[in-house]
Amino acid sequence: MRALKFAGAAVAALIVIAALLLIVGIPSGFLTSTIQERVERETGYRLTIAGSTKIGLWPSLNVTLHDITLEEPKDRDTAKRVTVGSVQADMTLSSVWSGHPEVTELVVTRPVIYVPLRRERDPAANPPSRPAASSTEASADAFAISRVRIADGTLVASNLRDRVENRIEGINAEASIGSDRQVKVSGNARSGEHPLKFEIKATMPAPPMGRQNTPVEFTLTSGLLQASLSGKAEMRLNGSIVMINGLTGTIGDGAFNGWASVDLSSKPLVKVDLDFQRLDVATSKERATTGSLASAPWSNATIDLNGLNYVDAQVRVSAAELNIGEAHFAPVAIDTALGSGVLKATFSNLGAYGGQASGQLIVDASGGNPAFAMSSDLVGVRALPLLRSAADFDKLDGKMQAKIAVRAAGNSQRAILSNLSGTVFAVFTDGSIRGLNVAQMIRSLTSGTLSGWQEGKEQTTDLTQLSASFRIEKGQATTTDLNLVGPLVKMTGAGTIDLPAKAVAFRVEPKLVLTTEGQGRASDPVGLGIPVVIDGPWAEPRIYPDMAGILDNPDAAYAKLKEMGKGLFSGSGGLGGVLSGLGGSGSTGTAGNGSSGAATDGLGGRLGETLGNLLQQGLAPRRGQNRTLATPPSPTPADPPPVQAEHEPTAEPPQDSAAMNEVLKQLFNR
């Protein structure tokens, strides 16, 4: 009886222990070595289980491993490894007894995949390999997995020497594998501030999978793309090279096709050849106004190009239409080579706004301070949409031809502009300056200094040609051959554009053409030349006449104005006939009733001669006196009488002198 009592007590104790084990799990440290050996034999990687290992029997048979690390046994680079918080595998008991485990669900919690970023490719690097198993052996040893869940995963790509680390966090994914080898993967993640969603469907080939095509369909949605990306392809794994053939798909409503390959044996080598019907590349979501962009300083935010050092690539992209923000190009063919941190992008016959562009862009990120170089030729490009989309500048229209050869270094907008050097030559033909009436603006300088460009929505200045060549050194763009020719205005000049400070300093020589026949006459038109200074911020510069420039040569000014005076205020082709076209009133040169001959009759037809006398008296410098535009002093008995021109009267009516003083005040802002 005592034996039966002891046996009953033992059975009861076993039942209690079994019940507890069903709830809390069976400590299974003895499984650790078996699992580690199997993983290393199958994959070549070393598995370390630092935490506990348990077997649960409820609600189904499950094995849970904690604190796992997977790494290559001979790899000294500790940046290449996988750590997992926990792994739980649920299995059917019958499959375990049969020796072919069937995992109904595999849950991987907090996995972190560490990927080293390498600056140079290692030709000797090869992934661990084991002798290929026959299809029969592979089928016998294989175990099935029906579902895999990844919770809160992270991908870390880093280079300890360069102190570079990039992360993709919050990876949550779920994969299901059907009996017909159909695989479906869906999930989401986050790269910085950009969310990412993905969905993949594939049909796995029968083992062994090496060098067999795997049909794949995919959909990708990212904050970096303006539209969803979807497509399909045939994937093949050849050692460490992933080959993607027959790639077709759409981005938004634009289709594309091509091929790609990725060599993952060491530093990734990516080869891509894609042709798009339409490609849209996202830029900043918020678009600032032209005025705010012109007045805002350049950004000091760091432009991070370190990623160019850790991948080599050969990329060819062609598109019937390419949109980068507001910039539009059609057609497009760009060849790009990236190696050792140096990117070279070459484009030829790039369709740009009715014209063509060709050139090369080089970005060298191999050093601590990125360097840039660009050369480009533009032919027959429509200026208005190009400048508006590229720089929010909408004041200039016409056909544009340009040659650009510039270089710079820096890791921010301000640094790049401050180090910019090179040459730029540009010609604009058969266009207009929008929002500005240059003739009216120059005439306004006779009454005061201007602040800003005096813009008006309905105003324009037609131009036949505008050309300039710039030499750029340390962000200072200097020109000596600015030339503008239009029907009613002509201007030459020189000056400097301070690109980092967004400021200008120009001295120009505008000439208002005082005839409706404009620049097209056989002889030089009669014009009024006024040296003008333009300086200050390029959004709101100060514009004022350079009086010292006029008085540098008073004799020439006197001769020119005397010549102009002969016909300036008379005839239908003179100032009275075109003054209204220049934006001014006709009170000086025309009568109130609009008669062009009133001024001539009122002054006896001697305005030009009178103007000459007044200028001779007012502008001719005396010895020991500074040149000035102040009221001429009265002659003293010691002064010689003024020289009179031929047929010039000996005296002028007082009203003529008063009228001329008024003209001079308006003309020279005095």
MIGURO-927521 format. One record per residue: x, y, z of N, C-alpha, C in turn; residue in three letters. Coordinates in steps of 0.1 Angstrom, whole numbers, plus 5000, padded with zeros to 4 digits. Layout:
N
XYZXYZXYZALA/...
***
This chain:
670
500849885000500050005000500950135000MET/501950125008502850235009503450264995ARG/503750164987504250184974503250254965ALA/501950214966500950274958500750424962LEU/500850444975500750584979501950674973LYS/503150614974504250694968504150704953PHE/503650604946503450614932502350714929ALA/501250724936500250814934500750954937GLY/501550974947502051104950502951154939ALA/503751064934504751094923503951134910ALA/502851054907502051094895501451224897VAL/500951254909500251384911501251494910ALA/502551474915503551574914503851604899ALA/503951494891504251504877503151584870LEU/501951554874500851634867500951774870ILE/501251804883501351954887502452014880VAL/503651944879504752004872504452024857ILE/503851924851503451934837502552044835ALA/501552064844500652184842501452314843ALA/502352324853503152444853503952464841LEU/504552354836505452364824504652404812LEU/503352364811502552404800502352554800LEU/502352614812502152754813503452834812ILE/504452804819505652884820506752834810VAL/506552714804507552654795508652574802GLY/509252484794510252394799511652454796ILE/512452474807513752514804514552414795PRO/515052464784515652374774517052424770SER/517852434780519252474777519952374769GLY/519452244771520152144763519952154748PHE/518952234744518652254729519652354723LEU/520252434731521052544726522152504717THR/522952404722524052364714523552294701SER/522452224702521952154689521552264679THR/520852364684520352474674521552544669ILE/522552574677523752644672524452574661GLN/524652444664525352354654524652354641GLU/523352334642522552324630522552454621ARG/522452564628522452694621523852714614VAL/524952684621526252714616526552614604GLU/526052494605526252394594525452434582ARG/524252494584523352524572523752664566GLU/524152754574524452894569525852934569THR/526652874577528052924578528253034588GLY/527153074595527153184605527153124619TYR/527753194628527853154642526653214649ARG/525953124657524753174664525053164679LEU/524853284686525153294700523753324707THR/523453234717522153254724522553294738ILE/522453424741522853474755521753464765ALA/520553454760519353444769518953304771GLY/517753294776517153164779516553104767SER/516352964768515652894757514652804764THR/513352824759512252754765511452684755LYS/510752574759509852494751508452504758ILE/507452554751506152564756505252454749GLY/504252404757503352304752501952354750LEU/501652484753500352534753500352684747TRP/499552714738498452644732498952544721PRO/500252564718500752464708502252454712SER/502952354706504352334708505152454703LEU/505952524711506652644707508052644714ASN/508952704707510352714712510652864711VAL/511152924723511453064724512953084728THR/513653164720515053194722515153344725LEU/515953384734516153524738517653564736HIS/517753694732519053754731519953674722ASP/519753684709520453604699521353694691ILE/522453644687523453724679523853624668THR/523853674655524253594644525353674637LEU/526453604635527653674628528553574621GLU/529353624613530353534606531453504615GLU/531853374616532853334626534253394623PRO/534553424611535853474608535953624604LYS/534853684606534753824602535053914614ASP/536153994613536554074624535754204624ARG/534954234614534154354614532954334622ASP/532954394634531754374643530554454638THR/530754534628529554604623528654524615ALA/529054404611528254314603527754194612LYS/526554214616525954114625524454134626ARG/523754044632522354054634522054014649VAL/521354104656520954074669519454074670THR/518853984678517453964679517053964694VAL/515954034697515554034711514953894715GLY/514153844706513553714709513053654696SER/513053514695512453444684511553334690VAL/510353334685509453224689508953154677GLN/509053014678508552934667507452844672ALA/506352854666505252764669505252644659ASP/505152524664505252404655504152304658MET/503852214649502852104651503651994657THR/503051924667503751814674504051694665LEU/503051674656503251564647504451584637SER/504651704633505751734624507051714631SER/507151744644508351724651508651574653VAL/507651494656507851354657508351294644TRP/507851344632508251294619509651334615SER/510151434622511551474618511551584608GLY/510351634603510351744594509451854600HIS/510051934608509252034615508552124606PRO/507252154609506452254602506152364612GLU/506752484609506652604617505352674612VAL/504352684620503152754616503352904617THR/504152944627504353094628505753114634GLU/506453204628507753244634507753394637LEU/507853434649507853574654509153614658VAL/509653724651510953774654510753914659VAL/511153934672510954064679512254144681THR/512154274677513354364678514554314672ARG/514554274659515754244652516454364648PRO/517754364649518654474644519654424635VAL/519654464622520654414612521654524610ILE/522954494613524054594612524754564599TYR/524854664590525454654577526654744577VAL/527854704574528954794573528954874560PRO/529354994561529455084549530955084545LEU/531255034533532655024529532955124518ARG/534155184519534555284509535155224497ARG/535755104498536355034487535854894486GLU/535754844474535354704472536554614475ARG/536254504481537254394484537054284474ASP/538054274464537854174454537954034460PRO/538554014471538753884477537553844486ALA/536653934488535553904497534553814491ALA/534253704497533253604492532453564504ASN/531153544502530353504513530653364517PRO/530453324530530653184534529753094525PRO/530352984522529552884513529752744518SER/528952664515528952524518528652444505ARG/529152314504528852244493527352234490PRO/527052254477525552254473524952114475ALA/523852114482523151994484522251954472ALA/522151824470521251784459519851814462SER/518951824452517551854454516951754463SER/517351624462516651524471517051554485THR/518351574488518851604501518251734507GLU/518151834498517551954503516151944507ALA/515351864499513951834502513751764515SER/514751664517514651584529514851664542ALA/515851764541516251834553515451964555ASP/514651994545513952124546512852114556ALA/512552234562511452244571510552364566PHE/509252344567508352444562508052554572ALA/507852674567507452794575506152854569ILE/505052854576503852914570503753064571SER/504253114582504053264584505253314592ARG/505653434589506753504596506353644599VAL/506553684611506153824616507453884622ARG/507654004617508854084623508254204630ILE/508554224642508054334650509154434655ALA/509054564651509954664656511354634652ASP/511554614639512954584634513654714630GLY/514954704629515854814626516954774617THR/517254854607518354834598519354944600LEU/520654914604521655014607522754994597VAL/523055104589524255104580525155204586ALA/526455164589527355254595528755234591SER/529555334593531055334591531655404603ASN/532255324612532755374624533855474622LEU/534755454612535855544610535355684606ARG/534355684597533755804592532755864601ASP/532355784612531355834621530055854613ARG/529655764605528455774597527555664601VAL/526255694603525255594606523955634600GLU/523255544593521955564587521055454592ASN/519855494595518855394601517555394593ARG/517055274592515655254588514955184600ILE/514055244607513555204619512055164618GLU/511555114629510055074629509654984619GLY/510454884615510154784605509154684611ILE/507954684605506954584609506554514596ASN/506654384596506354314583505754174586ALA/505054124577504453994578504553924564GLU/505053804565505153724553504453584555ALA/503753554544503053424544503453344533SER/503653214535504153124525503153004523ILE/502553004511501552894508502152764504GLY/501352664504501852534500502252524485SER/501752624477502152634463503352724461ASP/504052754472505252834472505052974469ARG/503753024470503453164468503753244481GLN/504553344480505053424491504453564490VAL/503853614501503353744502503953814514LYS/504553934511505154014521504654154521VAL/504254204533503754344534504254404547SER/504354534547504854594559505054744557GLY/505654804567505954944567507154974576ASN/507755084573508955124580509055284580ALA/510155334585510355474586511855504584ARG/512155594574513555634572513555784575SER/514155814587514055954591512656004593GLY/512256104585510956164586510056104575GLU/510556014567509855964555509255824558HIS/507955814558507355684559507455594547PRO/507455464549507655374538506655254539LEU/505955224528505055104528505455024516LYS/505454884518505754794507504954674507PHE/504854614496504054484494504754414483GLU/505054284485505854204476505054064474ILE/504954024462504453884459505353814450LYS/505653694453506653614446506253464446ALA/506753394436506553254435507953184436THR/508153124447509453064450509652934441MET/510852924435511152804427511352684437PRO/511352564431511652444439513152444442ALA/513552404454514952404457515752304448PRO/517052344446517752454451517352584443PRO/517352694450516952824444517952894435MET/519252854437520252924430520152924415GLY/520253034408520253044393518853014387ARG/517853024395516553004390515753134391GLN/514953154380514153284380513053274390ASN/512853384397511753404406510853514402THR/509653494397508753604393508353684406PRO/508453814405508153904416507354024412VAL/506354054420505554174418505654254431GLU/505754394429506054474441505254604440PHE/504954664451504454804452505154874463THR/505554994461506255074470505755214471LEU/505455264483504955394486505955464496THR/506455584492507455654500507255804499SER/507555874510507456014510508456074501GLY/509456004496510456054487509956054472LEU/508855984470508255974456506956044456LEU/506756114444505456184443504256094440GLN/504555964437503455874434503955734438ALA/502955644438503255504441504055434430SER/504955344434505755274425505355124425LEU/505055074413504654934413505254874400SER/505554744401506054674389506254524391GLY/506854464381507154324382508454294375LYS/509054174378510354144373510653994375ALA/511653954369512253814371513553824378GLU/513553774390514753784399515553654399MET/516853664399517653544399518853574408ARG/519153474417520353484426521453404421LEU/522553464418523753404413524953434422ASN/525153344432526153374442525653494451GLY/526553594451526253724458525553824449SER/525253794437524753894427523253864426ILE/522453974428520953964425520754024412VAL/520153944403519953994389518454014387MET/518054134382516654164380516454194365ILE/515754104358515554114344514054134341ASN/513754184329512354204325511654294334GLY/512354404339511654494349510754584342LEU/509454584346508454674340507654724352THR/507054844350506154894360505755034357GLY/505155104367504655244366505055314379THR/505255444377505355544388504255644385ILE/503255644393502055724390501355674377GLY/501255764368500755734355501755714344ASP/503055704348504155694338504755554339GLY/504855484328505455354327506955354325ALA/507555244329509055234327509355084325PHE/510555064320511054924318512554934318ASN/513154814320514654804320515154684328GLY/516354694333516954584341517854644351TRP/518254554361519154604372519854484377ALA/520954504384521754404391522454464403SER/522554384414523254434426524254324431VAL/525454364432526554274437526754304452ASP/526354214461526454234475527654164482LEU/528554124475529754054481530554144490SER/530654264486531454364495530754494494SER/531454594490530754724488529854714476LYS/528554744478527554724468527854784454PRO/527654704444527854754430526554744423LEU/525954864420524554864414524654904399VAL/524054824391523954864377522454864373LYS/522154984366520755004363520655064349VAL/519655024342519255084329517755084328ASP/517255204329515755224330515355334319LEU/514155304313513555404304512155434309ASP/511955564311510655604316509855684306PHE/508555664306507655754298507555884305GLN/507455884318507356014326507955984340ARG/508856074344509456064357509356194365LEU/508656184377508456304385509356284398ASP/510156384400511056384412510556484422VAL/510356454434509756544444510856634449ALA/510456764451511256864458510456914470THR/510857034475510257084487508757104484SER/507857064494506457074492505957214492LYS/506657304500506257444501507057524491GLU/506357604483506957684473506957834477ARG/508057894480508158024484507858124472ALA/507458244475507258344465508658394459THR/508558454447509758504441510458604450THR/509658694456510258804465510858744477GLY/510258644483510858594495512158514492SER/512158444481513358374477514458464474LEU/514158584468515258674464515858744476ALA/515058774486515458844498516058754509SER/515658624509516058534520517558494518ALA/518258484528519758444527519858304523PRO/520958264518521258124514521358044527TRP/520857914526520857834537522257784542SER/522357764555523657714560523457564564ASN/522257504561521957364564522957274557ALA/523457174564524457084558523856994547THR/524456984536524056894525524956774526ILE/524256664530524956534533525156454521ASP/526356444516526656354504527556244507LEU/527756204520528556094524528155964518ASN/526855954516526355824511526955784497GLY/527455884490528155854477529355774478LEU/529955764490531255694492531055544494ASN/529855504497529555364502528855274492TYR/528755324479528155244469528755284456VAL/529055184447529455214433528255184424ASP/528155264413526955244405527255284391ALA/526555224382526555254367525055264364GLN/524555384361523155404359522955484346VAL/522055434338521555504326520055524327ARG/519655644327518255674328517855764315VAL/516755714309516255794298514755804300SER/514155914295512755944298512256034287ALA/510956004283510356094274510056234280ALA/509856234294509556354301510056344315GLU/510756444320511356444333510956574340LEU/510356564352509956684360510656674373ASN/511456774376512156794389511556914396ILE/510656894405509857004410509157074399GLY/509457204397508857284386509557274373GLU/510757214373511557214361511157094352ALA/511057124339510557024330511557004318HIS/511856874315512756844305512156734296PHE/512356734283511856634274512456644261ALA/513156544255513356414262514656414270PRO/514956304277516156304286516956174284VAL/518256184284519156074285520356114293ALA/520556044305521556074314522355944317ILE/523655954316524555844320525355884332ASP/525255804342525855834355526855724359THR/528055754364528955664369529355714383ALA/529355624393529755654406530755554411LEU/531855604416532955514421533855594430GLY/534255534441535155594451534655734455SER/533355754456532855884461532755994450GLY/533055964438532956064427531856024417VAL/530956114416529756094407529956184394LEU/529856114383529856184370528656164362LYS/527856274360526656254352526756334339ALA/526556264328526756324315525356324308THR/524956444302523756454295523956524282PHE/523356474271523556524258522156534251SER/521956644243520656664236519556654246ASN/519656714257518556714267517556824263LEU/516356784260515356874256514856964268GLY/515057094266514757184277514057304271ALA/512757314273511957434270512157484256TYR/511857394247511957434233513357444227GLY/514457414235515757404231516457284235GLY/517757284235518557174239519657214249GLN/520057114257521157134267521957014267ALA/523257034269524256924270525356964280SER/525956864286526956904295527356784305GLY/528056824316528456724325528456784339GLN/528056704349528056744363528956644371LEU/529856694378530756614386530656654401ILE/530456554410530356574424531356484431VAL/532256544438533356464444533156474459ASP/532656364465532356354479533356274487ALA/534456244480535456154487536256224498SER/536356354498536956434508535956484519GLY/536556554528535656604539534756714534GLY/535156794523534456904518534056874504ASN/532756854501532356814487532756914477PRO/533156874465533556964454532556934442ALA/532257044435531357034424531957104412PHE/531657044400532057114387530957084377ALA/530657184369529557174359529957254347MET/529757194335529857254323528657224314SER/528157324308526857304301526757404289SER/526057364279525757444267524257444266ASP/523657564265522157574263521957644249LEU/521157594241520857654228519357664225VAL/518857784222517457794218516457774229GLY/516857784242516057754253515157874256VAL/513857854259512957954263513257994277ARG/513658124279514258174292513158174303ALA/511958224300511058244311510658124319LEU/510258014313509857894321511157824327PRO/512257834321513457774327513857854339LEU/513957984338514458064350513358064361LEU/512058054357511058054367511057924375ARG/511257814368511257684374512557654382SER/513657704377514957674383515257774395ALA/514857904393515258004403514158094407ALA/512858064404511758154407511958294402ASP/512658304390512858434384511958444372PHE/511058544371510058554361510058684354ASP/511258754353511258884348511858894334LYS/512358784329513058784316512458674307LEU/512158714295511658614285512458634272ASP/512458524264513158524251513858394249GLY/514458384237515358274234516658294241LYS/517158184247518358194255519458094250MET/520658154249521858074246522858094256GLN/523457994262524458014273525457904273ALA/526657944278527757854280528157874295LYS/528157764302528457764316529657674320ILE/530557724327531657634332532057684346ALA/531557614356531757664370532257544379VAL/532757584390533257484400533057554414ARG/532957464424532657514437532957404447ALA/533057434460533257344471532457394483ALA/531857294490531157334502530057234505GLY/529557234518528557144522527257214526ASN/527057334521525757414523525657504511SER/524357564509524157654498525057774499GLN/525157834511526057954513527457924510ARG/527957804515529357774513529657744498ALA/528757684491528957654477528957784469ILE/528057884472528058004464529258094468LEU/529758084480530858164484532158114477SER/532257994473533457934467533257914452ASN/532157964446531857944432532858024423LEU/533457954413534358024404534057964390SER/534458044379534257994366533858104357GLY/533158064346532758164336531358134331THR/530558234328529258224323529058324312VAL/528558284300528158374289526758344285PHE/525958444284524458424281524058534272ALA/523158494263522558584253521058554253VAL/520258664254518758654253518358734241PHE/517558684232517158754220515658744218THR/515158844211513758854208512758824219ASP/512958904230512158884242511759004248GLY/511559004261511159124269511559104283SER/511659224290511759234304510359254310ILE/509859164318508559164322508459244336ARG/507359314337507059394349507859514351GLY/508759554341509559674342509459754329LEU/509359884330509559974319510860044321ASN/511959994315513260054317513360194313VAL/512660234302512760374297512160464307ALA/510960424312510260514322511060514335GLN/511660404339512460404351513660494350MET/514360494339515460574337515060724337ILE/513960754331513460894331513160934345ARG/512660844353512260884367513460924375SER/514660884371515860914378516161064378LEU/515561144369515761284368515061364380THR/514161294387513461354398513761294412SER/514561184412514861134425515460994424GLY/516060944435516660814436515560714437THR/515760594430514760494431515260384441LEU/514260324447514460214456513760094451SER/514459994446513759874440513559894425GLY/512959804419512859794404511659864398TRP/510759924407509659994402508759904393GLN/508359794398507659694391506259734388GLU/505659684377504259704374503859584365GLY/502759524369502259394362502059414347LYS/501659534343501259554329502459614321GLU/503559644328504659704321505659594315GLN/506159624304507259544298508259634290THR/509359574288510359644280510859544269THR/510459574257510859484246512359484244ASP/512959374242514459374239514759294227LEU/515659344219516159274207517259174211THR/518059224220519159134225519659184239GLN/519959084247520559114260521659014262LEU/522859064264524058974265524959014276SER/525758924281526758954291527558834293ALA/528858854296529758744300530258774314SER/530358674322530758684336531958604339PHE/532858664347533958584353533758574368ARG/533658454373533258434387534458394395ILE/534758464406535858424415535258444429GLU/535358334437534858334451533458394452LYS/532558354443531258404444530958534439GLY/531958604433531858744428531858734413GLN/530658754406530458744392530658884386ALA/531758904378532059034373531859034358THR/531259144352531059154338531559294334THR/532059304322532459434316531759464303THR/530859374299530259384285528759364285ASP/528159414296526659404296526159494285LEU/525259434277524659504265523259474263ASN/522359574263520959554261520559644250LEU/519859594240519359664228517859634227VAL/517059744226515659734225515159844216GLY/513859844212513259944203513460084209PRO/513260104222513260244227514260264238LEU/515160164240516160174251517360104246VAL/518560154250519760084247520660104260LYS/521360004264522160014276523359924275MET/524459984280525759904282526159934297THR/527059844301527459864315528459754320GLY/528859764332529759674339529459674353ALA/529859564360529659554374529859414380GLY/529359394392529659274399528359224406THR/528059094406527059034413527658954425ILE/527258994437527758924449526758814452ASP/527158694447526158574448525958534463LEU/526958524472526658484485525758584492PRO/525958714490525158824497523958864489ALA/523758804477522558844469522458994467LYS/523659044463523759194461524359224447ALA/524059344442524659384429525359524431VAL/526259544422526959674421527259704407ALA/526459774400526559794385526659944382PHE/527359984372527360114366526960094351ARG/525860144347525360124334525160254327VAL/525160254313524960364305523760354297GLU/522560384302521360364294521160484285PRO/520560464273520260564264518760544260LYS/517960654262516660644258516560694244LEU/515960624235515960654221514760744219VAL/514960864215513860964214513260974200LEU/512860854195512160844182511460714182THR/510360714175509560594174510260504164THR/511260544156511860464147512860364154GLU/513160394166513960304175515360274169GLY/515860154172517260124169517460084155GLN/516360074147516460014134516860114123GLY/517060244127517460334117518860314111ARG/519060364099520260344092521460424100ALA/521060544105522060624112521860604127SER/522860644135522760624150521560714155ASP/520660664163519560744168520060844178PRO/519260954179519561054189519160994202VAL/520060994212519660934225520161024236GLY/519561004248519961074260520760974269LEU/522060994271522860904279522960954293GLY/522660874303522660904317523360794324ILE/524660804329525260704337524460674350PRO/524160544352523260514364524060404372VAL/523960424385524460324395523360244400VAL/523560114401522560014406523359934417ILE/523059954429523759874440522759844451ASP/523259744459522459704470521859564468GLY/520959514477520359374475519659364462PRO/519859254455519259244442517759234442TRP/517159214453515659224454515159364454ALA/515959454461515559594463516759684462GLU/517359704450518559784449518259934449PRO/519260014452519160154449519560184435ARG/518860274428519160314415519160464414ILE/520260524410520360664410521360704399TYR/521260834394522260874383523560904389PRO/524560874381525960894386526361034380ASP/526061134388526361274383527861294381MET/528661234390530161254388530561194375ALA/529861094370530261034357529961134346GLY/528861204347528561294336529561414336ILE/529961464348530861574348532261544346LEU/532661414345533961374342534461444329ASP/533561464319533961524306532861624303ASN/532861744309531761834306531761884292PRO/532961894286532961944272532261854263ASP/532461724264531761624256530261634259ALA/529861644272528461654275527861784269ALA/528561894269528062014263527861994248TYR/528861934241528761914226527661824223ALA/527461714231526361624228525061684230LYS/524861754241523561814244523261924234LEU/524261994230524062104220523562044207LYS/524161934203523761864191522361814192GLU/522061754204520661704206519661814206MET/520061934211519162044212518662094198GLY/519362064188518862114175517562054170LYS/517261924174516061864170515361794180GLY/515761814193515261734204513761764206LEU/513461894205512061934209511261974197PHE/511661934185510861974173510661854164SER/509661864156509361764147508661644153GLY/507961574145507161464149508061344153SER/509261344148510161234152510961264164GLY/510861384171511661424182510961384195GLY/511361444206510861414219509361434220LEU/508861544214507461564215506661454209GLY/507161394199506361284193506361154200GLY/507461134208507560994214507561004230VAL/507461124235507561134250506561054257LEU/505361054252504260964258504660824257SER/505360774247505760644246506860604256GLY/507560704261508560674271508060684285LEU/506760714287506160714300506160844307GLY/506560954300506661094306505561184300GLY/505461294306504461394301505061474290SER/504261544282504761624272504761774275GLY/504761814287504661954291505862024287SER/507061964287508262034283508362054268THR/508061944261508361944247507061964239GLY/505861964244504661974236503762074243THR/502862134236501862224241500762144248ALA/500062214256498962144263497962084254GLY/497762134242496762084233497361974224ASN/498561924227499161814220499961854207GLY/500061984204500762024192502262014194SER/502861944185504361924186505062044183SER/504562144177505262264173505162374183GLY/504362354194504162464203505462504210ALA/506362404214507562444220508462524211ALA/508562484199509362554189508862694188THR/507562714186507062854184507262934196ASP/507062874208507162954220508563004223GLY/509562934219510962964222511663024209LEU/510863044199511463104187512363014180GLY/512262874181513062784174514562784178GLY/514862844190516262854193516562774206ARG/515762674209515962604222517362534222LEU/517762474211519062404212520162494214GLY/520162614207521262714209521162764223GLU/519962794228519862844242520462744252THR/520062614250520562514259522062504258LEU/522662524247524062514246524762634254GLY/524162744252524762854260524662834275ASN/523562794279523362764294524262654299LEU/524462554291525362444295526762494295LEU/527162574285528462624285528862704297GLN/527862794301528062874313528062794326GLN/527162694326526962624339527962514341GLY/528362454330529262334331530762354329LEU/531062464321532462484319533162524332ALA/534162444336534862474349535762584348PRO/535762654359536862754360538062704366ARG/539162774365540362734371540262744386ARG/540662644393540562644408539162614414GLY/538162584405536862554410536562404407GLN/535662344415535262214413534062214403ASN/533962114395532862104386531562074394ARG/530462144390529262134398528062164389THR/526962114393525662144386524962254393LEU/525562324402524862434409524562544399ALA/523762644403523462754394524662834391THR/524862854378526162924373526263064380PRO/527463094385527663234390527563334380PRO/527163454384527163574375528563614371SER/528763644358530063684354530463814360PRO/531763824363532363944368532964024357THR/533264154359533964224349535264164345PRO/535964084354537164024350537063904342ALA/535863844342535663724334535463754319ASP/536063674311535863694296534463664293PRO/533963724283532563694278532463554273PRO/531363484275531263344270531363334255PRO/531963224250532063204236530763174230VAL/530463244219529163224213529263144200GLN/528363054199528362974186527863054175ALA/528163004163527763074151526263094150GLU/525863214146524363244146523763244159HIS/524463244170523963244183523563384187GLU/522363414193522063554197522863594208PRO/523063724210523863784220523163784234THR/521863774234521163774247519963684245ALA/519563634257518363544257517263604265GLU/516063594262514963644270514963574284PRO/514663644294514663594308513763464309PRO/512663464301511863344302512563224297GLN/513463234287514163124281515163074292ASP/515863154299516763114310515963044321SER/514863094325514063024335513662884330ALA/513162874317512762744312513962654312ALA/515162694308516262604307516662564321MET/516662654331516962614345515962504349ASN/514762514345513762404349514062274342GLU/514462284329514862164322516062094329VAL/517062184332518262124339517962064352LEU/517062124360516762064373516061934371LYS/515161914361514561784359515561684353GLN/516461734344517361644337518361594347LEU/518961674356520061634364519661624379PHE/518361624381517961604395518461714404ASN/518461834399518961944407517862054407ARG/
***
